[in-house]
């Protein structure tokens, strides 16, 4: 997940921690977050409903969500 976040948001992997907020800490905008969710869907071969995607705001949120559905 950290590798995907770093690649999609074009940030150094060392800047990304479990507590990192995509928008507040990593400088993402709403379109970046949509693209990030799409990257998670592709990488993990899952479908994340929009209402669930709205709750994924940090790296930890993404990890927890993906662990729950995989």
C-alpha positions as CSV (number, residue, x, y, z in Angstrom):
1,X,0.0,0.0,0.0
2,X,2.8,2.4,0.9
3,X,4.5,1.8,-2.5
4,X,1.3,2.5,-4.3
5,X,0.7,5.7,-2.4
6,X,4.2,6.9,-3.0
7,X,4.0,6.1,-6.7
8,X,0.6,7.5,-7.3
9,X,1.2,10.7,-5.4
10,X,4.8,11.1,-6.6
11,X,6.2,11.4,-3.1
12,X,9.3,9.8,-1.6
13,X,8.4,6.5,0.0
14,X,10.1,7.7,3.2
15,X,7.5,10.4,3.5
16,X,4.7,7.9,3.7
17,X,3.7,6.4,7.1
18,X,0.7,4.6,8.3
19,X,-0.6,7.8,9.8
20,X,-0.1,9.9,6.6
21,X,-3.3,11.6,5.4
22,X,-3.4,11.6,1.6
23,X,-4.7,15.2,1.5
24,X,-3.2,16.9,4.5
25,X,0.2,15.2,4.8
26,X,0.9,14.1,1.2
27,X,-0.6,17.0,-0.8
28,X,-3.2,15.0,-2.7
29,X,-6.4,16.5,-4.0
30,X,-9.7,14.8,-4.5
31,X,-8.8,13.6,-8.0
32,X,-5.6,12.1,-6.6
33,X,-7.5,10.2,-4.0
34,X,-9.9,8.8,-6.6
35,X,-6.9,7.6,-8.7
36,X,-5.3,6.2,-5.6
37,X,-8.5,4.1,-4.9
38,X,-8.5,2.9,-8.5
39,X,-4.8,1.9,-8.1
40,X,-5.7,-0.1,-5.0
41,X,-8.6,-1.8,-6.9
42,X,-6.3,-2.7,-9.7
43,X,-3.4,-3.9,-7.6
44,X,-5.5,-6.0,-5.2
45,X,-8.2,-7.0,-7.7
46,X,-11.0,-5.7,-5.6
47,X,-13.9,-3.3,-6.1
48,X,-14.2,-0.5,-3.6
49,X,-17.7,1.1,-3.5
50,X,-17.7,5.0,-3.6
51,X,-19.2,5.1,-0.1
52,X,-16.3,3.1,1.3
53,X,-13.7,5.0,-0.7
54,X,-14.9,8.2,1.0
55,X,-13.8,6.8,4.3
56,X,-10.2,6.0,3.1
57,X,-8.3,9.1,4.0
58,X,-5.0,7.7,5.4
59,X,-2.6,4.9,4.7
60,X,-3.9,3.1,7.8
61,X,-7.5,3.4,6.6
62,X,-6.5,1.8,3.2
63,X,-4.6,-1.0,4.9
64,X,-7.4,-1.8,7.3
65,X,-10.0,-1.7,4.6
66,X,-8.1,-3.9,2.3
67,X,-7.3,-6.4,5.1
68,X,-11.0,-6.6,5.9
69,X,-12.1,-7.4,2.3
70,X,-9.2,-9.7,1.3
